[in-house]
Amino acid sequence: MEKTFKYKLDFYYQQTLIYFLALLLYAGIRGNFVEDQFRVIYRDPIFYIMILFLTISLVGLIMNRFRDRKLIIDKDRLVFHNRYRERVIRLEDIEWMHIGRERLVQTAGRFQLIVFKIKSRRRIFRIRVGRYERGDDLVSEMEQFAVHVPKGRHRRFGMKRRTAH
């Protein structure tokens, strides 16, 4: 039975809302009341900079919402899905897998990172658990999936290796 985990968009919603509230607050402070009408100072460059930030965050939110990113875990494959394509990784193609945490990232929770290497690819895949909804369920599903895959080498992900002199 396959499990689907959607990509979190909380950060994009919060960012857009904060920029919008900051723009309203700034417009309220800098605006003028003239004859019972509220007039914003349109020649203020800070106002335009705030509109630019709000527009960029709104475009980022819409683009990520439109992409519809998901991680689908089945008993014999992983699927990275978005609106435009799907990347299927079969169980037999995975060389090793490690479920752990990234030392440079300070977040709550024991498991933060799922790393695996595919036999035909030189670089590793990283799944940051905090970027998906239902992180605890994702970790438990990946642990069940990882039972059939060799364990990864215990490396310090995100840190440079020290060499002996």
C-alpha positions, 0 to 999 in steps of 0.5 A: 500500500502506498503512502503519499506525503505532500510538500509543506507550504507553511513557510510560503504562506507565513512569509506572504502573510508577514510581508502583506501585514508589514505593507499594510502597517507601513502604509497605515503609518506613512499614509495621510488622512485628507478630508476623510480619505486615506491617501498613501504616499506613492513616491515612497521608495520603501513602499515599492520595495515592500510591494516587490517583496510581497510580489516575490513571495506571492509568486513563490507561493503560487509556483510551489502550490502549482508544482504539487510536490509529493513523495510517494512511498510504496513497498518496492519503490519511491516516487518523487512526484510533481506536476511535470514529472515523476522520478521513480526509484526502485528498491533494487536500484538503491545502494545504501540508505541512512536515516538520521540527522544533519549536524549543521541543521538545528531543528527539533526532533531526532530524525531530520534527514534521510539519505540514500545513494542510487547505484547508477548515480554518483551523488546522493539523494537527501530527503529533509523530513521537515519539508514534508507533512506528517514527518513522524509517519514519513520516518516510520514508513522510510524505516520500514522501506529501509529494512530491505536496503543496506545501511549507509556509512556513518558519515557526517552529512553537512560537515567536512571530513577531517584528514589525518596528517 
